[in-house]
Amino acid sequence: MIATIANLFLLIAQATTENSGGDQSSGGGAGSYMLIIYIVLFIGIFYFLLIRPGQKQRKQHDQLVSGVQKGDEIMTAGGLFGTVTAVKEDHVMVELGKKNVVKLSRNSVARIVSRSEMEAMENEPEEEAEVEETSGTDEG
């Protein structure tokens, strides 16, 4: 990616020097100002499209992880649902089912699920394929 950015800057520099005609005494410095403007513009776009959204997501996740408490219903990054039984500095103990407790990194907590969401998921009837019973006789 860095190589493509460098190539882009080289192309811009070549284009601006070709447009200036190579004559520095007759306003050729304007091409170098345009190059600086392009670089600053490119860095600004890069920052607002890639870096800043990533920082916001990281900050939100850090707040979520720091707010995990004993008794919270959570969903892990792997899609497992469970109840937090203990919270340590760098990990949490999560009960996935009866007598099934696992140790997870705090960073693997994807979200905290409310009690009503957990109850709704547990009470959902499993979708079973309906099988139509047919007799061996043909009617018609």
Summary of the structure (lengths in Angstrom):
residues: 140
radius of gyration: 29.9
end to end distance: 69.8
largest distance: 100.1
contacts: 290
relative contact order: 0.08
helix: 51%
strand: 21%
